[in-house]
């Protein structure tokens, strides 16, 4: 060992059993990572969370040393490079985090016998199916970002006998209020405040996914001893334009929303026009269905208001 400082377990509001199960969450300050830490704590897991400042997952030795020192039963990898358009200019950076870093984590898990739970994306598909994608559908990525995410899936499968890969779509959660890039909801609300027309594509369909529900079902998979490839999306295929309209309706915000399409709104990276995910597999296995989209959005707004109120009371930025 090299004398690295290892953080203490995340301070939990819940009592931790003496023989608590141990988990590591990578990307612990992101929208999903925050919820994973919270859900694991609530269930009595001893949990260590790392953000990129505390652990650079592109450094193989550092990853191996930390995983070996903590000896978790499960490692959740919620860290990712997700700048889809920027990845077209810097594919190496995307591949380093989304693929080679997953190899580093998988090797560390293999050495300690830990289960790896790795998160992937609906963007591994090309969108031509025009119906929710199942785990049996063959991937066909359209961008550097999507290629890097698919490569991460393959690395996890290549180096481990036991793994969970969860593909998801358009994740949003209260943690988006703290992260630099936020989420689609925060982007829409910010643009509405500017008072200018907002143009959103109406010909791209996804299944926006509520981070607290995604985290809960991820831990359900682990606690039930299930492994393999799973799709966990929001459960409701919806265009980004209709999703934006629902956001403004639920938030009670007036905005000048205008539809556009792929032809008019060009991006550096190609995106699948239909990338909604089917949750049929997890439901067949007995996991709770994902909450209805509007219900999840209302829950998000309640938590958002509470977070903003707390921020104002403490004077935090």
N, C-alpha and C positions, 0 to 999 in steps of 0.2 A: 504494500500500500504506500501511497505517496504523501500521507498526512493531510489530505483534503479535509476541509471542514464540511461536515454533513449537517444539514438543517434538522432541527427537532421536528417531530411529527406536527402537522398542522394543529394548532390549538383548537380543540373541539368543545362545543357547547354541550356535548353529550358524554356521559360516563363511558370510559373505555374498559371493556372486560380485561381481566388479567391475561387471558390467553387469546387476545384479539387477533383476528386475521389481519395481515399486513398488505397494504397496497401502495404503489407509487403512481402518481398522476403527473405525466409530463404535459406541459402546456397548461399548468394549473391556474393561470390568471386569465385565460381566455373564456369565452362564453360557455363552452362545454366543460372545460376543465374546472371552472368554478363550481359548476353544478355537480360534477363527479365527486369533488372533494366533499361538498355538502352532503350528498346522498350517502357516501361511504361512511362519513362520520356518524350520521343519523343511525346507520345500521350497526354501529359499533366496531367498524374497521379502524385499525391504527393506520393512519394515512400520512404519507409524505408528498407534498406538492412541490414541483420545480417549474419555474419559468425559465426562459432562455438565458436570463442573466445569471441564474444559479447553476444551470447545467446546459452546456452546448451539446446538443445531441448529435451534431456532426463530428464530434471528437470521440472516436471509438473507445479509447482507453478511459476517458473520463466517465463515459456511460457504463462501461463494464465495472469500473471500480465502485461507482455509487450503487449500482444494482447489487453487486456482491456484498458490499458493506451492510446494506439495509435488508437484503435477503427477503424481498416481498414474495407473496404467493401470486400476486397479479400486478402487471404493469399496464396502465392505461396510457396509450399514446394519443393525446388530443392536440399535440403540437403539429403545426403544418405551415408551409409556405402557401398562401392562398391568394396571391396577387395575380389573378388569372391573365390579365393583359400584359402586365410587366414581365411575366414569365416568357413571353414571346421574344423579348429582348435579352433576357438573362436566364435561359433554360438551365444552365449549370447550377444556378442558385436554387431553383425549384427542385432540381434532381437531388441536390445535396441534402435538402431537408426532407423532402417527400419520399425519397427512395433510399439513398445510401444511409441516411440516418436511421431508417427503419431496419436496415440490415444491422447496424450497430446495436440497436435495441434488441433485435431478435437474437443476435449472438450472445448478448448479455443474459437474456432470458433462458437461452439454451444451457448456458453454463450453470445457472442456479436452479433450473427447473420451474421457473415462473411462467405463468400463463400470460401471453401478450394479447391485449385488446387494442386493436388498431382501427382508426377511423379513416374511411375513404369517402368517395364522392359519387354522386349521380353523373358527374361529368365523364366518367369512364365509358358512357354510352354515347352513340351518335344521334339519338333522338328520332330515328326513323321509324321506330315501332309504333309511335303515336298511341301508346297505352302504357300504363304503369309497368315499369321494368321489374322482373323477378330475378332471383339469384341464378336462375338457369339461363338467362339471356347472355349471349356472348358480348363482351365489351368491345368497343371500337372507339378509342379516344380521338378527339379532333384537335387537341391543342397541346402545347408543351406542358402546361400544368396538368392536364388530364393524363398524359403519358407518364409523368412523374408519379402521380397518385397510383396508377395501375402498377407501375414498377414496385412501389412500396408494398402493395398487396402481394406481389409475387415473391418479394424478398421474405416477407413474413412466412409465407407458405413453404419457401425453399429451405429455410433454416430451422423450422419448428415442426414438431409433430402435433402439438396442441396450440391452437390459436383461435381467436375470434376476430373476424374482420367485419366491421359495420359500415355499410355505405349509407350516407345520409344526404340531405338536400336542404340548402338555404337555411342553415341554422341561425336561430335568433334567441337571445336570452337576456336577462337583466344585466349580465356582465358586459353587454355591448355598450352600456353607458360609460364604462371605464376604459375599454380598449380603444386604441388609437383609430382603428378603422371602423369601429361601431358595427352596425348591421343595416339591413335594408330599411327597417322601421325607422331607425334613427336618421338615416339619410333622407327619407321622405319627410319626416317632421322638420328636419333642418331646412330642407328646400322650401317647405311650406312657409316657414318663418320669413324667408326672403321675399315672398310675395310675387315671385315670377312664375310663368307657366312651367309646369313639370311634365316632361314627356317620358313615357314609360312604354316599353315594348308590350304589345298585346298578342304577339304570335310566338312567344316562348312560354312553355308550361313547366312548372316545377311543383314540388310538394314541400313548402316551407315547414321547418321542423323546430318545435319548441324545445330548447336545450334542457330544462328541468325534466321533461318527460323522456327525452332521449337518454339522459344520464340514468334515470331510474330504471329504464328497461335494459340498459347496458349492464347494470349491476345485477338485475334479475337474471340475465343470461349466465353470468358468472356463478351466482349462488345456486342456480339450478344445474350446474355442471354441464351446460351446453357449450359446444364448440362448433366452429365452421364459419361460413359466410352468411351474413344476415343483412337484409335491407330494413332500415328504420327511418321512414320519412314521416312527414306530417300527416299523411293519410288522405289529403285532399288535393287532387290536381287542380292547379289554378294558374292563370296567366299572371305575369308580374304586374300588368296594368290592373287587373281585377284585385290582386293582392294589395296594391297601393290604394285603390278605392276603398277596400275594406278597412285598411289602416286609418284612413282619414275619417271614415264613418264612426269607427269605434272610439277614436281619439277625440271626436267632436271638433275636428279641424276643417276649416274651409280652405280649399286649395284648387287652383286651376289645373286640373289634370287632363292631359291630352294623350291619346293613344299614338304610338308610332310602331314601326316594325323593323325587322332585321335589315331590310333593304335600305331604309332611311337612316337607321342608327347603326353604323358600322363600328365594330370593335376590332382591336388588334388580334384577339384570339377568337377562333370559331367556338361556338357554344351549341350544345344539343338543343333543338327547338322543342323537344318534348323529353323531359328527364324525370318525370314523377316516378316515385318508387312504390312498389307494392309491398304492403306489410302482411300479406297473407301468410307467409311462413311463420313469423313470430306469433301471429294470432293462432295458427294451427297448433303451435307448441304450448299454448296456454298463457302467453303473456297478455297483459291488459292491452286493449286497443289504445292507440294514441288519442288524445283528446280532440274533439272537433276543432277545426281551425279557428273559428270565431271565439270559442270558449278559451282556447289557449292564448289568443291575442288579448282578450279581456284580462286574463290573468297576468299577462306581461305588463299591461298598462297599469294594473293595480300595483305591481311590484315596482314599476318605473316611477310612479308618483311617490311611493314610499321612499325610494332611493333618493329622488331629487329633494324631497322634503328633508331627509336626514342630512343631505349635503348642505342645504341652506342653513340648517340649525348649527352645524359644526363649522360652517365657513369654508369647507373643503372646496377645491376648484372643480 
